[in-house]
Amino acid sequence: MSPQTLGLIIGGLFPAIFFGLSAVFSRPATQIGISTGFYLTINGLAIATVGLLFCLALPERALSFRSGFFTVLVGSCWALAAGMVAIALTNYGTPIARLVPLYNMNTLVAVIIGLFVFSEWQDVNSIKLLIGALLIVVGGSLVATS
């Protein structure tokens, strides 16, 4: 198996499974009775625990101020998004099956920013990218309005 294929499995397939499971688990977590603050705090503790396990399991120990700063931004954006999902589940009873396709349109946000900020537009097939983006929007809209 090529390193690129392995990278797609480790960085694409497995995260898709775990992100999907986390979305599914968020529904009972918020429905059984938890405030958004405790939901995010317990989530953060779980993330910190898994992070420590990765520190112990992997030999790399790189850290700089800049990388730490951007990592804080990653966590803050994720926490804001997770908190809003929890509010939608708890306060509005929005079905997770309708929320997930909408918030997974985050793909488009990342693609657009990657294209321009990181100049990735030089390495992509624009036609395929536009068709894929259109399918994401149509699919998310169809599921959200079902």
Secondary structure, 3 states (H helix, E strand, C coil): CCHHHHHHHHHHHHHHHHHHHHHHHHHHHHHHHCCHHHHHHHHHHHHHHHHHHHHHHCCCCCCCHHHHHHHHHHHHHHHHHHHHHHHHHHHHCCCHHHHHHHHCCHHHHHHHHHHHHCCHHHHCCHHHHHHHHHHHHHHHHHHHCC
